[in-house]
Structures are given as structure tokens and as C-alpha cells.
């Protein structure tokens, strides 16, 4: 399947979305919603009562070379928000220009953010730079994942050209807790070598704060070797860090979800609430 011509020739988009959450009478409310360009949110949903579920929407349906998207999210003290996306974020093959995505989450004391987007799909010959930064203040908590698919296995498309540069940074009180960087060159060694993706097309990171040895043991029990994924789990300064490799995005998401579903009651005191947008 080829990329639509409009995806290759469309004018570049610049988009910036700012979201602000506050706690009012025990319920988290989306009080700030400012956007420029095609990056929006639907109205908030409350399937859990006080927790605010928010869905990010990118109307163009994909990112092309030259596009620049920025997301800034701030949670005030005592908030609890879950943010996800209704579909994969597609990065189409580039005409030589670089696509950029920058995401910044600022979480105040006693606040909780769950960042559970669907996958980023990098089409062959995509040129993209992505960076996510999470700033925790005091006892703020975070549960989140990000996962990426290099090529489109369902269409027998392999990522043989292009360049992807991904960064993930977690800070607490201005001090780095975890800094992660992945650079992938289409057709390069990182996709195939044992020290890289080992021939898998999908890679993922999972972060869960306020974890301990018992949480690590629970997470390991939740992982089954017949899931089709390769998974490593470790503790870094009280943060459970999961790194996952798999053949397909759905398989990887199921593996990540099993861990979040198991640990959310222990870490947040709540059963996992699957966003209904995932089933539409």
C-alpha cells in the first residue's frame, strides 16, 4: 500500500496544544485548552468518577516532513488525569524534511498522570525527531508508555531507509531520573543486531513511579513468555522501567496493558479502566 499523494505534497502543519488540569470539589477538571493548528482534544470523560480521561486528536491523521507538533500538559496539585489517543500516530515517508514532535508533561505534588497513547508508526523513509519530557514535583506520580513500530508488517513494508531520533526524559524536582535515547537508521544494524531490536519491528518503554521490589515482582508475574514479546523489567530510583520488543503493535500493547492492569491497584489504589476509545 502506497502513501497517499496528499501525504507527500501537503503543506506542512504547525500545531501547539496546551492543556491544564485542576482539582475542583474532588474531581479533576480540564480548565485550560488552548490550541494552534490541528491538534485538539475531545470533551473530557469520567468513567471512574473523579479521574479525567482525555483523548488527543490529530485531524490530519498523520505527520509529514516539515510538520512540527507540540504538546504541553500541566497538572495542578491533587489532579488525576489519563490521556490517550484514539488511533496510531503515523509518520509518513518524507520528502527530505524533518518532522518534529515535542511533548512536555508537568505534574504537581499529589497529582497523577497516566500517559497511554497508541503507537507511533514510522513509514519507510520517514524522517522524524520525537522527544517526551516528564517533570515531577514532590510526590507527583506517573504511569506511562510509548511504543513505536518501524515499518508496517501488515503491508509487508520494512523500514529500510529514513532516520528516527526518539528521546524520553523523566525528572523529579529538576533532577534527571531516567534519560533514554533511541536512534534508528532505516536498514541499519540497530534493527537486526542482538544489541538492538533483534529483528523485532516494535519497541516500547514503560514507566511507573513509586514502585518497589514487590511491585517489580508483581510485574514479572504478570508477564507471560508466550505473549510473543521480549520484556525486561527493572527498578531505577523507585521507577519501574519496562522495555519491550515485539512483532506487532497490538501484541506489545497487550503486554504493557497486562502490567499496568496488575500494578495500578497497588500504585494508585484503582483498578485499571480501559479507555473506551480503544474499542471504537
Secondary structure, 3 states (H helix, E strand, C coil): CCCCHHHHHCCCCEEEEEEEEEEECCEEEEEEEEEECCCEECCCECCCCCCEEEEEECCCCCECCCCEEEEEEEECCCCEEEEEECCCEEECCCCCCCEEEEEEEEECCCCEEEEECCCEEECCCCEEEEEEEEEECCCCEEEEEEEEEEEEHHHCEECCCCEEEEEEEEEECCEEEEEEEEEEECCCHHHCCCCCCCCCCEEEEEEECCCCHHHHHHHHHHCCHHHCEEEEEEEECCEEEEEEEECCHHHHHHHHHHHHHHHHHHHHCCCCCCCHHHHC
